[in-house]
Amino acid sequence: MPLIIHGVFLTFGVVTLLSVLAVPAVLAKDWANETAEHRQLVSLRNAGRNQEALVLLNELLRANPADYHAYYLRGIILAEFKHFNRARSDFDKCLALKAFLPDCYAWKSKLDYSQGDHESAIKNATLAIKHDPKNHSAWSNRGLAYLALQRNDLALADLRKALSLSPQDTTLRLNLAHTLYVCDQDKEALSQLDLLLKQKPELAAAYQDVDGGIKAQQIGRQKNFAYQKERAAGYGSPFLLVF
């Protein structure tokens, strides 16, 4: 949806599930019966060998349809392949076998957000937070969903919480900086970008474009931040889901 904010952020790309972040070597602290085979599948997925992992997961589930670990891992891979309905089905099967698994609710909130169902994204993220208050991904997802619904105060509170739980996560910091712009808090937005630049000096060009855009806006000119950021830093959208 096109938006004009301060004459700096002009367009939003479609939020996708393209980011590939690592699944923990141990799936979750409360998951019983994790096997060496599950850990091998996690390693394959984290190495980018998703197609190979998917074949093995299909075989594993044919042999054991009650393996909730496998449904969870297959759901993640299907989500990254943009098979959103199949991914949701696997997360639901995982939850049916292992009720109240926060990671599944967090992933469902990502799917909801990506498909434009922001109310459902909030609902599923809230369930994840209820059962795992330190799930920074769920806090971030809910914050972005609140922002999409223009509930800006709630969005800022959740995105601040997400970053406090994972302060080294540059995606969370970038999302917070952009949201601060949306909420007319330019000074703090630039402060967050300063911190981001210290964390990732290679983003210097993107930062300079943002800073220059604010100065240009003050004299009535506009800069396309989204395009400049994508070109300089390799991001496809101002908002990036956290996985």
Secondary structure, 3 states (H helix, E strand, C coil): CCCCECCCECCCCCCCCCCCCCCCCCCCCCCCCCCHHHHHHHHHHHCCCHHHHHHHHHHHHHHCCCCHHHHHHHHHHHHHCCCHHHHHHHHHHHHHHCCCCHHHHHHHHHHHHHCCCHHHHHHHHHHHHHHCCCCHHHHHHHHHHHHHCCCHHHHHHHHHHHHHHCCCCHHHHHHHHHHHHHCCCHHHHHHHHHHHHHHCHHHHHHHHHHHHHHHHHHCCCCCCHHHHHHHHHCCCCCCCCCC
